[in-house]
Amino acid sequence: MGYVKTDDGVSLYCETTGEGTPVVFVHEFAGDHRSWEPQVRALSRYYTCITYGARGYPPSDVPEDPAHYSQARARDDIRAVLDAMDIEAAHIVGLSMGGFATLHFGLAYPERALSLVVAGCGYGADPDRRDDFKKQSNLLADKIEGEGMDKVAPVYALEPARVQLQNKDPRGWAEFAAQLGEHSTKGSANTLRGVQANRPSLWELREQMAALTVPTLIVNGDEDESCLEPGLLMKRTIPSAGHAMFPNTGHTLNIEEPALFNRTILDFFHEVEAGRWGLRDPRSLKGGTLGR
């Protein structure tokens, strides 16, 4: 346990468990460093697992000024964690908001990533829905500030792509909802305004994604409707990307299906470390039937 200082003076709370090749876990908006517990318990037997709280998520600092929150800051906070621990490169695993940060990290600092796992990434990414997503993000920020995170959390925890967790694992969902209610009201609102509402559409990143050669695994739940098309976009655009789809699964992949998630990313890491995860064979992109 300890703290990492970013280049703009924000302290991020970090936990490190295990030994071996480093894996950095980057949490979603509704999660925090605790959300990765099922992964840390399983993977720390083989890897150095690093979890941290994003800015705005106690015990990390909660900057008052919304200008301290952005997609670029979320991206560079991953780098700050690596730098503080003298890690040259690591496997980076992100969910949702953390998936966006992971993708942007890979695009900006490919030499620092052994691989990228981009899970549940895509909310608000469709260019036709950007304006509405930005509006809804700002309205939610207003609601959180007006009512408090503890009051908004029970409703947010029951959005359409999270009821799957409640149905499969009521106890796990209750823990998730309780932890969500403990989040900082100010930090959550600032994150919505600075990071969520203002991040670029994935469609705007197609040229950059087409040049990405870091081994990348896209992971989606098939009932996470808002992330399905973005997931396919990333698979089709990133030449080093594979795509894993979890059946009858919503947005909170890593705690809804922890065994499947752990097995999926472990298999991916093993392929990468064995040098067996290459770029897509261009022959697979040809059209026609029966291979003609």
C-alpha positions as CSV (number, residue, x, y, z in Angstrom):
1,M,0.0,0.0,0.0
2,G,1.2,3.5,-0.7
3,Y,0.7,6.6,-2.8
4,V,1.9,7.8,-6.2
5,K,2.3,11.4,-7.0
6,T,1.3,12.6,-10.5
7,D,3.1,15.3,-12.4
8,D,0.3,17.7,-11.5
9,G,0.6,17.0,-7.8
10,V,-2.3,14.5,-7.3
11,S,-1.7,11.6,-4.9
12,L,-3.1,8.2,-6.1
13,Y,-3.6,5.4,-3.7
14,C,-2.0,2.1,-4.9
15,E,-1.9,-1.5,-3.7
16,T,0.6,-4.1,-4.9
17,T,0.2,-7.8,-4.4
18,G,2.3,-10.8,-5.6
19,E,5.5,-11.2,-7.6
20,G,6.3,-11.5,-11.3
21,T,5.5,-9.6,-14.5
22,P,3.4,-6.5,-13.5
23,V,-0.2,-6.2,-14.3
24,V,-1.9,-2.8,-13.7
25,F,-5.7,-2.8,-13.3
26,V,-7.6,0.4,-14.1
27,H,-11.1,0.6,-12.7
28,E,-14.5,1.8,-14.1
29,F,-16.5,4.9,-13.1
30,A,-18.7,2.9,-10.7
31,G,-15.8,1.0,-9.3
32,D,-12.6,1.7,-7.5
33,H,-9.4,-0.1,-6.6
34,R,-11.4,-2.7,-4.6
35,S,-13.3,-3.8,-7.8
36,W,-10.4,-5.9,-8.9
37,E,-10.2,-8.1,-5.8
38,P,-11.3,-11.3,-7.7
39,Q,-8.5,-10.7,-10.2
40,V,-5.8,-9.9,-7.6
41,R,-6.6,-13.0,-5.6
42,A,-6.2,-15.2,-8.6
43,L,-3.5,-13.5,-10.6
44,S,-1.2,-12.5,-7.8
45,R,-0.1,-16.1,-7.6
46,Y,1.8,-15.6,-10.9
47,Y,2.0,-11.8,-11.4
48,T,2.7,-8.5,-9.6
49,C,-0.9,-7.1,-9.4
50,I,-1.2,-3.3,-9.1
51,T,-4.5,-1.6,-8.3
52,Y,-5.0,2.1,-7.8
53,G,-7.8,4.6,-7.2
54,A,-8.3,7.1,-10.0
55,R,-8.2,10.8,-9.1
56,G,-11.4,11.6,-7.4
57,Y,-11.7,8.2,-5.7
58,P,-10.6,8.1,-2.0
59,P,-8.2,7.3,-0.6
60,S,-6.7,8.9,-3.7
61,D,-6.9,12.7,-3.8
62,V,-10.1,14.4,-4.8
63,P,-9.1,17.6,-6.7
64,E,-11.8,20.3,-6.3
65,D,-11.1,21.9,-9.7
66,P,-12.8,20.0,-12.6
67,A,-9.9,21.0,-14.8
68,H,-7.8,18.4,-13.1
69,Y,-9.9,15.7,-14.7
70,S,-9.7,14.6,-18.3
71,Q,-9.2,11.6,-20.6
72,A,-5.5,12.7,-21.0
73,R,-5.1,12.8,-17.2
74,A,-6.6,9.4,-16.8
75,R,-4.2,8.1,-19.4
76,D,-1.2,9.7,-17.9
77,D,-2.1,8.5,-14.4
78,I,-1.4,5.0,-15.6
79,R,2.1,6.2,-16.6
80,A,2.5,7.9,-13.2
81,V,1.9,4.5,-11.5
82,L,4.5,2.7,-13.7
83,D,7.0,5.5,-13.3
84,A,6.7,5.6,-9.5
85,M,7.3,1.8,-9.3
86,D,10.2,1.9,-11.8
87,I,8.2,-0.4,-14.2
88,E,9.3,-0.2,-17.8
89,A,6.3,-2.0,-19.2
90,A,3.3,-3.9,-17.9
91,H,0.1,-5.7,-18.9
92,I,-2.6,-3.0,-18.6
93,V,-6.2,-4.2,-17.9
94,G,-9.1,-1.7,-17.9
95,L,-12.8,-1.8,-17.6
96,S,-15.2,0.8,-19.0
97,M,-13.8,4.2,-18.0
98,G,-10.6,2.3,-17.3
99,G,-10.9,0.6,-20.7
100,F,-10.9,4.0,-22.4
101,A,-7.8,5.0,-20.3
102,T,-6.1,1.7,-21.2
103,L,-6.7,2.2,-24.9
104,H,-5.5,5.8,-24.8
105,F,-2.4,4.7,-22.9
106,G,-1.6,2.1,-25.6
107,L,-2.0,4.7,-28.3
108,A,0.2,7.2,-26.6
109,Y,2.8,5.0,-24.9
110,P,2.9,1.7,-26.7
111,E,6.4,1.0,-25.5
112,R,5.1,0.9,-21.9
113,A,2.5,-1.8,-22.5
114,L,3.2,-5.5,-22.8
115,S,-0.5,-5.9,-23.7
116,L,-3.8,-4.2,-23.4
117,V,-7.1,-5.6,-22.1
118,V,-9.9,-3.2,-23.0
119,A,-13.1,-4.5,-21.4
120,G,-16.6,-3.0,-21.4
121,C,-15.4,0.0,-23.4
122,G,-17.8,2.1,-25.5
123,Y,-20.3,4.1,-23.5
124,G,-20.9,7.3,-25.4
125,A,-18.5,6.3,-28.1
126,D,-20.9,6.4,-31.0
127,P,-20.6,9.7,-32.8
128,D,-24.3,9.9,-33.3
129,R,-24.9,9.7,-29.6
130,R,-22.0,11.9,-28.4
131,D,-24.1,15.0,-27.7
132,D,-26.7,13.1,-25.8
133,F,-24.1,11.2,-23.8
134,K,-22.4,14.5,-22.9
135,K,-25.7,16.0,-21.8
136,Q,-26.6,12.9,-19.7
137,S,-23.2,12.8,-18.1
138,N,-23.5,16.4,-17.0
139,L,-27.1,15.9,-15.8
140,L,-25.9,12.9,-13.7
141,A,-23.1,15.0,-12.3
142,D,-25.7,17.6,-11.2
143,K,-27.8,15.0,-9.6
144,I,-24.9,13.5,-7.7
145,E,-23.9,16.9,-6.4
146,G,-27.5,17.7,-5.5
147,E,-28.4,14.5,-3.7
148,G,-25.0,12.9,-2.8
149,M,-23.4,9.8,-4.1
150,D,-24.8,7.6,-1.4
151,K,-28.4,8.5,-2.6
152,V,-27.7,8.1,-6.3
153,A,-25.7,4.8,-6.0
154,P,-28.7,2.4,-5.5
155,V,-30.3,3.7,-8.7
156,Y,-27.1,3.8,-10.8
157,A,-26.3,0.2,-9.7
158,L,-29.5,-1.0,-11.3
159,E,-28.9,0.4,-14.8
160,P,-29.7,-2.1,-17.7
161,A,-26.2,-3.5,-18.1
162,R,-25.8,-4.1,-14.3
163,V,-28.9,-6.0,-13.4
164,Q,-27.2,-9.2,-14.7
165,L,-24.8,-9.0,-11.8
166,Q,-27.7,-8.6,-9.4
167,N,-29.5,-11.6,-10.9
168,K,-26.4,-13.9,-10.9
169,D,-24.8,-12.8,-7.6
170,P,-27.0,-10.7,-5.3
171,R,-24.4,-10.7,-2.6
172,G,-21.7,-9.5,-5.0
173,W,-24.1,-6.8,-6.4
174,A,-24.9,-5.6,-2.9
175,E,-21.2,-5.2,-2.2
176,F,-20.7,-3.3,-5.5
177,A,-23.6,-1.0,-4.8
178,A,-22.4,-0.3,-1.2
179,Q,-18.9,0.5,-2.4
180,L,-20.3,2.8,-5.1
181,G,-22.3,4.7,-2.4
182,E,-19.0,5.3,-0.5
183,H,-17.5,7.2,-3.5
184,S,-16.8,10.9,-3.2
185,T,-19.7,13.1,-4.4
186,K,-17.3,15.8,-5.6
187,G,-14.9,13.3,-7.2
188,S,-17.7,11.4,-9.0
189,A,-19.3,14.6,-10.4
190,N,-15.9,16.0,-11.5
191,T,-15.1,12.7,-13.2
192,L,-18.3,12.7,-15.1
193,R,-17.8,16.3,-16.3
194,G,-14.1,16.2,-17.0
195,V,-13.5,12.6,-18.2
196,Q,-16.7,11.0,-19.3
197,A,-18.4,13.9,-21.0
198,N,-15.4,15.2,-22.8
199,R,-13.6,12.1,-24.0
200,P,-13.4,11.7,-27.8
201,S,-15.5,9.2,-29.7
202,L,-13.8,6.0,-30.6
203,W,-14.7,6.7,-34.2
204,E,-12.4,9.7,-34.0
205,L,-9.5,7.4,-33.1
206,R,-9.7,5.0,-36.0
207,E,-6.5,6.2,-37.7
208,Q,-4.6,5.9,-34.4
209,M,-6.1,2.5,-33.6
210,A,-5.2,1.2,-37.1
211,A,-1.5,1.8,-36.3
212,L,-1.7,0.1,-32.9
213,T,0.4,-3.1,-32.8
214,V,0.5,-3.8,-29.0
215,P,-1.3,-7.1,-28.3
216,T,-4.9,-6.1,-27.5
217,L,-7.8,-8.1,-26.2
218,I,-11.3,-6.5,-26.4
219,V,-13.8,-8.0,-24.0
220,N,-17.6,-7.5,-24.0
221,G,-20.7,-8.9,-22.3
222,D,-23.3,-9.7,-24.9
223,E,-26.0,-7.8,-22.9
224,D,-23.9,-4.7,-22.6
225,E,-25.7,-3.1,-25.6
226,S,-23.9,0.3,-25.6
227,C,-20.5,-1.4,-25.9
228,L,-21.2,-4.0,-28.6
229,E,-20.7,-1.9,-31.7
230,P,-17.6,-0.1,-30.2
231,G,-16.1,-3.4,-29.3
232,L,-16.5,-4.6,-32.9
233,L,-15.1,-1.3,-34.2
234,M,-12.0,-1.8,-32.1
235,K,-11.6,-5.4,-33.2
236,R,-12.0,-4.5,-36.9
237,T,-9.7,-1.5,-36.7
238,I,-6.8,-2.6,-34.3
239,P,-4.6,-5.0,-36.3
240,S,-3.4,-6.7,-33.1
241,A,-6.8,-7.1,-31.5
242,G,-8.8,-10.2,-30.5
243,H,-12.3,-10.1,-29.3
244,A,-13.8,-12.1,-26.4
245,M,-17.6,-12.1,-25.9
246,F,-19.1,-13.3,-22.6
247,P,-22.6,-14.9,-23.0
248,N,-25.6,-13.5,-21.0
249,T,-23.3,-11.0,-19.4
250,G,-23.6,-7.2,-18.7
251,H,-21.2,-4.4,-18.1
252,T,-19.4,-5.3,-14.9
253,L,-17.6,-8.2,-16.5
254,N,-14.8,-8.9,-14.0
255,I,-17.1,-9.3,-11.0
256,E,-20.1,-10.7,-12.8
257,E,-18.0,-13.5,-14.3
258,P,-14.8,-13.5,-12.4
259,A,-13.7,-17.1,-13.2
260,L,-14.3,-16.6,-16.9
261,F,-12.6,-13.2,-16.9
262,N,-9.6,-14.4,-15.1
263,R,-9.2,-17.4,-17.3
264,T,-9.6,-15.3,-20.4
265,I,-7.0,-12.7,-19.5
266,L,-4.5,-15.3,-18.2
267,D,-4.8,-17.2,-21.5
268,F,-4.2,-13.9,-23.3
269,F,-1.1,-13.1,-21.2
270,H,0.3,-16.5,-21.8
271,E,0.0,-16.2,-25.6
272,V,1.5,-12.7,-25.5
273,E,4.4,-13.9,-23.3
274,A,5.0,-16.9,-25.6
275,G,5.2,-14.6,-28.6
276,R,2.2,-16.2,-30.1
277,W,-0.1,-13.2,-30.3
278,G,0.5,-11.6,-33.7
279,L,-1.2,-9.2,-36.1
280,R,-4.3,-10.2,-38.0
281,D,-3.5,-12.2,-41.1
282,P,-4.6,-9.9,-44.0
283,R,-6.0,-12.9,-45.8
284,S,-8.8,-13.0,-43.2
285,L,-10.0,-9.6,-44.4
286,K,-10.9,-10.7,-47.9
287,G,-14.5,-11.1,-48.9
288,G,-16.3,-13.7,-50.9
289,T,-17.8,-17.1,-50.0
290,L,-16.0,-20.4,-49.6
291,G,-12.7,-18.6,-49.3
292,R,-12.9,-17.3,-52.8
